[in-house]
Amino acid sequence: MAASPGPAGVAGAGAVYGSGPSGFALDSGLEIKTRSVEQTLLPLVSQITTLINHKDKTKKSDKTLQAIQRVGQAVNLAVGRFVKVGEAIANENWDLKEEINIACIEAKQAGETIAALTDITNLNHAESDGQITIFTDKTGVIKAARLLLSSVTKVLLLADRVVIKQIITSRNKVLATMERLEKVTSFQEFVQIFSQFGNEMVEFAHLSGDRQNDLKDEKKKAKMAAARAVLEKCTMMLLTASKTCLRHPNCESAHKNKEGVFVRMKVALDKVIEIVTDCKSNGETDVSSINIFTGIKEFKMNIEALRENLYFQSKENLSMTLEVILERTEDFTDSAYTSHEHRERILELSTQARMELQQLVSVWIQAQSKKTKSIAEELELSILKISHSLNELKKELHSTATQLAADLLKYHADHVVLKALKLTGVEGNLEALAVYACKLSEQKEQLVETCRLLRHVSGTEPLEITCIHAEETFQVTGQQIISAAETLTLHPSSKIAKENLDVFCEAWESQISDMSTLLREINDVFEGRRGEKYGYLSLPKPMKNNANLKSLKPDKPDSEEQAKIAKLGLKLGLLTSDADCEIEKWEDQENEIVQYGRNMSSMAYSLYLFTRGEGPLKTSQDLIHQLEVFAAEGLKLTSSIQAFSKQLKDDDKLMLLLEINKLIPLCHQLQTITKSSLQNKVFLKVDKCITKTRSMMALLVQLLSLCYKLLKKSETN
């Protein structure tokens, strides 16, 4: 077998798509830096506004005044970093340079104004009653905060245009190279171009991956993930399919196989651009329009609205909505793979729903003319009856689709047909090829049909999009396996043709595995298990209207506990600002101590956001996992500082080691807390964790300052 050309490019593309985006460094990481500064800056401005408006009493303690000053300085520092990033973006993009620079100047002015107006030295100390006021110009601070938000938003919007332009440019480069690959005739030329193609795909993978992480719309995120999954698989398919074509230039099935890969990659690339530019392709419809579960949910909401408003909608609209839902159930009843029992039950429940809607309409008409208690009770009973029937229909449809999927996955787990096709190809047996190709086509149709049924019961839009992706993958990959097997059968001694068939079979097996995961997720959503992990979302917020979650949250916090966690979180947020200030002093930003310190500060800031109900951490489990990583990062930091201490004189070394010895036990204690089981006492565990994290961050600030001073001292000696 010939060596795979462009190993760095090809392997890199696969690794980036496979493991998710990481460490993108193109254009100095402008998108990542902008996002990071935005997350740091905007909550700080929020703190300023909160401090201004909170308990507007005249007298403030020195501690409060110092806290106000620190926030003001932190905002100004963050603005400075933000402006540097904005100016770097402007210098790289001349068409937007003037707009970005103007917004950066406004942001800088606002940051400096906030710092000046929150500076203790600028406060009026000579008051008639001897008391100290918070600000000499409170209105000025509010004005500056608004200007800051406005200018930051302008820069972020302009930066977003830059990112979109980068992704489009990267896609265009990939397409241009793909066109050259399609026309290549010599193996040597192919190796050279494919190496370039691999590098371009790595670049596109990072750009699209960063964008996927930034997307707030879960539906768009799922579409992006699906498109990137296609590009991941197709990169390797393109390599082997193209090599097979070059080795066997007159083989029609080899050309058909290669063309299929090119077409699929181009569609996926276009899909990414549609998502980032927020444009729909011609004729694209909303997938939710064909989802039965979505239709049932909307129908139930409409009939339940009758309790409050008898004139909410017309009887005709309600009847039409139900008919559309029941018409969609024909996908199940008309399917050759639906069992007789399931089919009969679905038809029975559909008939029952129609009858109960007729009864509901009859009572509804009476209720509009008679306002009696008995009619109201009868209407309520009719609503409950039809809701129950529709719930039963949902259960039956879910059972039908998931049982069929589970049976199929179990039946095809050993991949007998794929193994037979590989053996048939090596033997050059064209008759056997026809038999097994037919069997694979049958298997493909079963899987495609099952994916269509799963779409109806998926429960969420992202899972529905994943079902569509699985359906398309089985449809396309099934045909490609057959053409690859045909090529091998015609050229049984060809190593590259065998390798090509292996790659397509692996893609099929991978999709079967993904479908198994998809099935578990659909079952989790249906049974409500997925919802449990959102039970502790936004800890400090008052627990209103959560009576239905009592079983999930036995240890419900009181207002005092919530206030305590919020207060700890605020102190943690201020400590991250202190750590960032210390990190900024270091000239060598690649220093290991700086890197570990920055990582810890970033994670601590995520914990602070969690206490406000914001940021990337959404559940208590997310929080615990983040803390485990935080503790591990703390131990790595201590190792780096210990290594650094070996360069120091004995006195300095001893002083530094004494500080390190305070951090190590804190890391171990945090690890113990995260692993401990506090049944039904989640808030107690969170409280302990944040308290311990706060102590570690205070030590981190001291260590960063001390290491910096000792480093400077050692450099001068």
MIMAR-28146 format. One record per residue (C-alpha): x, y, z; residue in one letter. Coordinates in steps of 0.02 Angstrom, whole numbers, plus 32768, in hexadecimal, padded with zeros to 4 digits. Layout:
% MIMAR-28146
XYZa;...
END
This chain:
% MIMAR-28146
800080008000m;804280AA7FD2a;80698120805Fa;7FE0819C8086s;800F82478044p;801282E180B2g;800D8284815Ap;8016832281C1a;7F8883748164g;7F1782DB815Ev;7F36829F820Ea;7F278350824Fg;7E7E836A81FDa;7E3C82C88245g;7E7E82F082F1a;7E34839E82F2v;7D89836782B6y;7D8982CD8324g;7DB8831C83CAs;7D6783C583B6g;7DB9846F83A1p;7E5084988407s;7ED8851B840Dg;7EB285728369f;7F4085EB8349a;7F17863782A0l;7F2086F682A1d;7F6786F08352s;7EC7869F8392g;7E648740837Fl;7DBA86EC838De;7DE8868D842Ai;7E3A8727847Ak;7DA487948451t;7D2C8714849Br;7D9887028538s;7DA387BE8554v;7CE887D18535e;7CC3875085BCq;7D3687AB8636t;7D01885C860Cl;7C43885B8604l;7C22880D86B0p;7C9C888B86FDl;7C37891A86B2v;7B9D88C586FBs;7BF488C687A6q;7C1589818796i;7B5D89A28770t;7B2889328801t;7B9D898B887Al;7B5C8A368842i;7AA58A078859n;7AB3899788F2h;7A7889E48997k;7A9A8A98896Bd;7ACC8ACC8A1Bk;7B468B588A3Dt;7BC38B038AAEk;7C328A778A6Ek;7CBB8A188AC8s;7D708A1C8A8Ed;7D5D89658A5Ak;7CCA898E89E8t;7D268A23899Dl;7DBE89B68979q;7D4F89328927a;7D0189B988B9i;7DAD89F88888q;7DE98948885Fr;7D53892A87EEv;7D7289CF8795g;7E2989A5877Bq;7DFD88F48740a;7D84893B86C0v;7E0789B58680n;7E8989298674l;7E1088B88617a;7DE4894785A1v;7E9D8960857Eg;7EB188AA854Cr;7E1188B384E6f;7E4E894E8489v;7EF388F8845Ek;7E9488678411v;7E2088DF83B5g;7EB48940836Fe;7F07889E8337a;7E67886E82DCi;7E60891B828Ca;7F13890E824Cn;7EEB886781FAe;7E4B88A681AAn;7E61894D8153w;7DAC89548116d;7D70895B81CCl;7E0789B48218k;7DB98A5F822Ee;7D168A1F827Ce;7D7289AC82F6i;7DEF8A318329n;7D668AB1834Fi;7D0B8A3183BCa;7DAF8A048413c;7DD28ABB843Bi;7D248ACC8487e;7D3D8A2E84EFa;7DE78A6A852Ek;7DA08B138560q;7D0F8ABF85BBa;7D848A498618g;7DF58AD78650e;7D5E8B3D8688t;7D1C8AAC86F2i;7DC98A938740a;7DD78B4C8769a;7D288B5B87B2l;7D3E8AC18820t;7DEA8AF5885Fd;7DEA8B11891Ci;7E648BA2890Bt;7DE38C0088A2n;7D598BF18923l;7D1A8C858987n;7D598C698A38h;7D2A8D158A7Aa;7C708D028A95e;7C0F8D6D8B11s;7BE58CD88B7Ed;7C908C868B6Bg;7C4B8BF48B04q;7C928BB18A60i;7C298BA589C1t;7C388B178944i;7C548B8088A8f;7C6B8C378886t;7C118C1B87DFd;7B9E8B8687E5k;7B478BBA8743t;7BEF8BC086ECg;7C148B0A871Av;7B6C8AD086D8i;7B888B328638k;7C378AEA8623a;7BF78A388641a;7B748A4F85B9r;7BF48A96853Fl;7C668A038567l;7BDF89828543l;7BB189DC84A1s;7C6489E68461s;7C8E89338495v;7BF388F5843At;7C2A8953839Ck;7CD6890383A1v;7C8E885583BEl;7C148867832Dl;7C9F88A282BAl;7D10881682F7a;7C84879B82D2d;7C8287D8821Er;7D3D87B78217v;7D2687058257v;7C9D86E181D7i;7D0E8725814Ek;7D9B86B4818Bq;7D2B86198183i;7CEC864580D4i;7D9F86658097t;7DD985C080E2s;7D488563808Fr;7D7185B17FE8n;7E2685797FF7k;7DED84C8801Dv;7D7684C77F87l;7DFD85097F12a;7E75847F7F48t;7DEA83FD7F38m;7DCF84327E83e;7E8884147E62r;7E7C83697EB7l;7DE983387E49e;7E4E835A7DABk;7EF4830F7DE3v;7F3B82847D73t;7FE482567DBEs;8005820B7E69f;809682807E8Cq;802A831A7E6Ae;7FA182D17ED7f;801882BB7F6Bv;804E83717F60q;7F9E83B97F50i;7F5283477FD4f;7FD6837D8052s;7F9F84328036q;7EE883FB8040f;7F0883A880E9g;7F5284478132n;7EC084AF80F0e;7E448434813Cm;7E9C844481E5v;7E89850281DBe;7DD184F381AAf;7DB484748235a;7DF684EB82BAh;7D9685808277l;7CF085228269s;7D0E84CD8312g;7D278573836Bd;7C8A85B48317r;7C28851A834Dq;7C5B85388402n;7C1F85ED83F6d;7B7385C483B1l;7AE785E2842Fk;7A5F858D83C6d;7A6484D283EEe;7A1384AA8347k;7A9A850582E5k;7B1F84B58353k;7ADB84088328a;7AD98432826Ek;7B8D846F8278m;7BC183D182D5a;7B708366824Fa;7BC683C481C0a;7C6F83BA8217r;7C5582FF8237a;7C3D82E6817Bv;7CDE83468156l;7D3D82E081D9e;7D0A8238818Dk;7D18827280D8c;7DCA82B380E9t;7E0E820280F9m;7D8F81BE807Bm;7DCA823F7FFCl;7E7D82058013l;7E5E814C7FF3t;7DD781677F6Da;7E4A81DC7F0Bs;7EDE81657F18k;7E7180D57EDBt;7E3B813D7E44c;7EF081677E19l;7F2380B07E29r;7E8E80757DC1h;7E6681087D4Cp;7DF280A47CDBn;7D86805C7D67c;7CD880A97D62e;7CA980757E13s;7D4980C57E59a;7D1C816B7E05h;7C69815F7E46k;7CAC813F7EF5n;7D1F81D67EEFk;7C9B824B7EA6e;7C24821E7F34g;7CA482587FB5v;7CC482FD7F5Af;7C0A83247F4Ev;7BEC83008007r;7C7E836B803Fm;7C4583FE7FD5k;7B9683F3801Ev;7BDE83EE80CFa;7C4F848580ADl;7BBA84E7806Bd;7B5484B58104k;7BD984FF8178v;7BD385A48118i;7B1485A68120e;7B1D859481DDi;7BA2861981FCv;7B4F86968186t;7AA0866881C4d;7A5F86488114c;79EA85BA80E1k;7A038560803Ds;797585687FC0n;78E484F77FECg;792584CC8099e;789984AB8114t;789984AA81D0d;78B483F78209v;783C840E829Bs;77AC841E821Es;77AB83608207i;77C7832D82BCn;773182D6830Ci;776A82F683BFf;777983B1839Dt;76CB83B0834Fg;7680835783E6i;76D483D0845Ek;768E84688401e;75E0841883F4f;75DA83F684AFk;760E84A984D5m;757F84E78466n;74F8847D84BAi;753B84A78569e;752E8560853Da;747085488534l;746F854585F3r;749C85FE85F2e;744E8637854Fn;73BD85DE84F7l;73D7864A845Dy;74928628844Ef;747F85DA83A1q;7400858E8329s;73C084DB832Ek;73F584C58278e;74AB84EF82A0n;74AE84758331l;746583E982C6s;74DE840E8239m;7574840982B0t;7541835D82F2l;7528831B8242e;75D883538210v;761F82F782A8i;75BE82588283l;75ED826181CBe;76A4825E81FFr;768781BE8263t;7671816A81B9e;772F816781B1d;772180E38239f;768480868200t;76BD807F8149d;776C80438174s;77917F8E8146a;77FC7F8081E3y;77727FAE8260t;772B7F1482B9s;76737EEA82A9h;76557F0A8363e;76A37FB8835Eh;76457FE482BFr;759D7FB28308e;75BD801183A9r;75F080B1834Di;755380AA82E0l;74E7808B837Ae;7530811F83D8l;751E818F833Es;746481658331t;744E818383ECq;74A2822F83DEa;742B82628351r;7392822D83B6m;73CD82888452e;73ED832783EFl;7339831F83B0q;72FE830F8464q;736E83A08499l;732B8410840Ev;727883E78440s;7298841684F7v;72FE84AD84BFw;726984F3845Ci;71F884DD84F4q;727785318566a;727885CB84F6q;71BD85E58511s;71A8859E85C3k;721985D88650k;71EC854F86CDt;725B84ED8743k;7225844486FAs;725284798648i;72FC84B88683a;731B841086D8e;72E583B2863Ce;735A841B85D1l;73EA83F78649e;73C3833C863Fl;73C183418580s;746A839B857Ci;74B5831A85F2l;74708288858Ck;74B782C284E5i;755D82EF8538s;756682408580h;754281F184D6s;75CA82588483l;76458228850Cn;761B817184EDe;7635818D8432l;76E081DB8457k;7710814484BFk;76DB80CC8436e;7739812B83ADl;77D48136841Bh;77CB807C8442s;77B58050838At;784A80B7834Da;78C3808E83DAt;789D7FD383DCq;78B97FCA8321l;795E802A8332a;79997FBD83C3a;79707F1C8366d;79C97F5982C9l;7A667F8E8327l;7A6C7EE68381k;7A507E8482E0y;7AD97EE18280h;7B557EF0830Fa;7BCA7E6C82C7d;7BCE7EBF8219h;7BBF7E1881BEv;7B937E698117v;7C297EDE811Al;7C9F7E4D8141k;7C527DE980B3a;7C687E7A8039l;7D207E8A8068k;7D3C7DCF804Fl;7CDA7DD07FABt;7D467E607F6Bg;7DEB7E097F93v;7DAB7D6A7F3Ee;7D6F7DCC7EA5g;7CC67D767EADn;7C4D7DE47E4Al;7BB57D727E67e;7BCB7D767F23a;7BE67E337F18l;7B387E487ECCa;7AEA7DE07F59v;7B3F7E3D7FE8y;7B297EE87F96a;7A6E7EC47F93c;7A727E93804Ck;7ACF7F338079l;7A4F7F998017s;79C37F47807Be;7A1F7F6B811Dq;7A3A801F80E5k;797F803680C0e;79527FF0816Bq;79C9806781C3l;799180FE815Cv;78DA80D78181e;790180C1823At;795B816A823Fc;78C081BA81F3r;78538170827Bl;78CE81A48303l;78C3825782C3r;780C825B82F6h;7832822383A8v;78DA827A83C0s;789382F6843Eg;790C8385841At;794183E2837De;79FC83B98390p;79D382FE839Dl;795F830C8307e;79ED835A82A2i;7A5E82CB82DBt;79DB8250829Ac;79DA82A881F1i;7A9882A081EDh;7A9481E58213a;7A1181C9818Ce;7A7882258108e;7B1881CD813Dt;7ACE811E812Cf;7A80814C8085q;7B23818E8039v;7BA0811A808Dt;7B3C807F805Eg;7B4B80A87FA5q;7C0380D57FB7q;7C2C802F800Ci;7BDC7FD27F7Bi;7C4080347EF8s;7CE1801C7F5Ea;7CBD7F607F6Da;7C9E7F587EB1e;7D477FA97E8Ft;7DA07F2C7F00l;7D437E9A7EB0t;7D7D7ED47E04l;7E2F7EEB7E46h;7E3E7E697ED2p;7EFB7E7A7EE5s;7EF57F397EF8s;7F307F6C7FA7k;7EF0801D7F93i;7E437FE07F5Ca;7E3E7F727FF8k;7E7480038066e;7DED80708017n;7D647FF0803Dl;7DA47FE280F0d;7D9580A08107v;7CE080A480CBf;7CB2800C8135c;7CFF806181CEe;7C9380FA81ACa;7BF9808A81A8w;7C298033824Be;7C4B80DC829Bs;7B9D811A826Aq;7B4F807C82B3i;7BA980A28356s;7B6E8158834Fd;7ABC811D8334m;7AC780B483D2s;7AF981518433t;7A6D81B383DEl;79EE81308413l;7A26813C84C9r;7A1681FA84C3e;796781F18479i;793281788503n;797F81EB8587d;791C82818547v;7879821D853Ef;788D81D885EFe;78C282818636g;796F8249866Cr;79C782CE8606r;796483568661g;79A88321870Ce;7A53836A86EDk;7A07841786DFy;79BE8409878Fg;7A3D847E87DEy;7A4C84FD8755l;7A7585AC8795s;7A90858A884El;7A7D8637889Cp;79D886628848k;7939865688B1p;78E185AF889Am;783A85E78853k;77B585788803n;781B84DA881En;779F8472887Ea;77AA83E987FBn;786483D78819l;785983B388D3k;788282FC88BBs;7921832C885Dl;795983AF88DBk;79368376898Ep;79BB83EB89D5d;7969848C899Ak;79D1852389CCp;798C85B18A31d;79AB86688A08s;7A3C86718A84e;7A9885E18A2Ee;7A7A862E8983q;7ABE86D589BEa;7B5786808A08k;7B8186278964i;7B6586C78900a;7BD787278977k;7C5F86A1896Bl;7C4D86A788AEg;7C65876488A8l;7D0487588911k;7D4186CE889El;7D22873E8807g;7D8A87CA8854l;7E188751887Al;7E1D871D87C2t;7E3387D68796s;7EC687DF8811d;7F13874287C3a;7F00878A8714d;7F57882A874Cc;7FEA87C3878De;7FF1875E86ECi;7FF587FD8683e;809A882E86D6k;80F9879A868Cw;815787BE85ECe;8162870485C0d;80AB86D585ACq;80DE86258576e;812E8601861Fn;80E48562866Ce;80BA85BA8710i;805C864086B0v;7FFF85BF8646q;7FC5855986DCy;7F9885F98739g;7F34863786A5r;7ED985908696n;7EAB8592874Fm;7E6F86468745s;7E05861F86ADs;7DB585888703m;7D9785EA87A3a;7D418670873Cy;7CCD85EB86F3s;7CA185B987A5l;7C7A866F87CEy;7C08867A8736l;7BB285D9876Ef;7B82862A8814t;7B2B86B287ACr;7AD18633873Eg;7B3E865F86A8e;7BD086198646g;7BFD856E85FFp;7BDA8508869El;7B2184DB869Fk;7B0F84558725t;7B55842387CEs;7BA983918775q;7BFE840A86FCd;7C3A846C8794l;7C8383D187EAi;7CDE839C874Ch;7D27844B8737q;7D63844887EBl;7DBA83A087D0e;7E1983EB873Ev;7E3C848887A3f;7E8A84238831a;7EF483BF87B5a;7F2E84618763e;7F5F84A38810g;7FCF840B882Cl;802084278781k;804184DB87B4l;809784A48855t;8108842E87F0s;813A84BD877Cs;815E8531880Ei;81C684A98863q;822C849887C3a;8241855687BEf;827885598876s;831384F2884Ak;8359858C87F1q;834E85F6888Fl;83C086158923k;839C85B589C3d;833D863F8A1Fd;82CF8669898Ad;82B585B18964k;827C858E8A17l;820486228A15m;81B585E58972l;81A8852F89ABl;814E85658A49l;80C785B789DDe;80BC851F896Bi;80A284AF8A01n;800585118A29k;7FBB84F4897Bl;7FDC8438896Ai;7F6A840189FBp;7EE1847689BEl;7EE5841F8913c;7ED783748965h;7E4B83AF89D7q;7DE983F28942l;7DFF834C88E8q;7DBC82F18981t;7D248363898Di;7CF8834C88D4t;7CFE828F88E7k;7C9E8289898Bs;7BE782558989s;7B7682D489DDl;7ACC828789BAq;7A46830B89A0n;7ABF839289DDk;7AFA83DC893Av;7AFA848E8979f;7B6784608A0Dl;7BE2840E8996k;7BE284A48921v;7BFC851989B5d;7C9384B589F1k;7CDD84AA8942c;7CCF8565891Ei;7D17859089CAt;7DAC851E89A8k;7DC2856488F8t;7DC18614893Er;7E4F85E789B7s;7EB2859A8928m;7E9A863588BBm;7ED586A78948a;7F73863C8955l;7F86863D8897l;7F8986FC8896v;801186FB891Cq;8077867588C2l;806F86CE881Al;80A98771886Bs;8134871B88CCl;817386B78837c;8177875487CCy;81DD87B3884Ek;825787218866l;8269870D87AAl;829587C48795k;830D87B88828k;8366871F87DEs;837587778735e;83CC880F8781t;844787A587E6n;
END
